């Protein structure tokens, strides 16, 4: 697949390419369409349609690509499958120089995929690409080495709602959050020490690791474009994001975690153990979903202006 | 003079009596160090200075746990590493 996945910029890219003067185009279930993904357009099929208050969103499958890449997108990301649009697709993909079948397209995708966007709820998958034997074997191996962190369905829905609130409805999580990420980590440590009768040093190290990843990756990987201004307003000097942000943003980290952990090159056996512990942590998050997560986000005054600007 | 000789003899005896324990503990220490160096091939010490620090440490802890069949705390691992590296310098870079 082309370079960066569907982040805000790619969504905006889609918006900017859609004709703003026309009425929103509607798509039907089962319809073959063209879908923006990053800077390129791909053939896709609409699998589900969800009617929102003033919009619709579509669950699409990219034809020829692994279903792990299936995702919910807004109507602005889709185009009718017409000769005119197919030509547009070819021109755009040529212009991007990132034909999905070329090596450069893939490697650029591999590096930059981790931008913000709807891929947060794609369960931490690696790359999207066609299965073509003999090409980039090395990539396949590294992809296989990614630890799988299954996100419980309830939390996946949370991620979808989160995406919807921020990117579609222009709302933000009101900060600072309570409980913040640090509070959640402490609560989990308490819960484990009560359950196990002692605090295992390994759990402590994992939690410290999660905190460190969150603080470092939040501005680089975990924010939607519409949240950046808020980040700069809230995180000044030496303030740690884990004392300001809460479960909504923390959960996004778990989608990115497999990619981050790949850099550590953890042994298989250790990785399996780590996976169990992370799964248990997510179970804890799920059990406390109603207290950890906001059910609605707020329209922040500054964001209205930002939305208009977008 | 006599007293000195006695002292020497006592010292010698004491050394002898402690020898097995001492060599056993130094063997364990050598074994520990060897295992740690082996683990560092997988988890380079340089990674202890970045955002991956804690998961690298976790990897080292688990490697030693599997090698020796007992839990290792992060402090223990860091103390062992301290024999080979100036960890203060690493911490400064974090």
Interface residues (C-beta under 8 A of the other chain):
Chain A: X200 X201 X202 X204 X205 X206 X208 X209 X212 X213 X216 X217 X260 X261 X263 X264 X265 X266 X267 X269 X270 X273 X274
Chain B: X42 X43 X47 X51 X52 X53 X54 X55 X56 X57 X58 X59 X61 X62 X63 X66 X71 X72 X73 X74
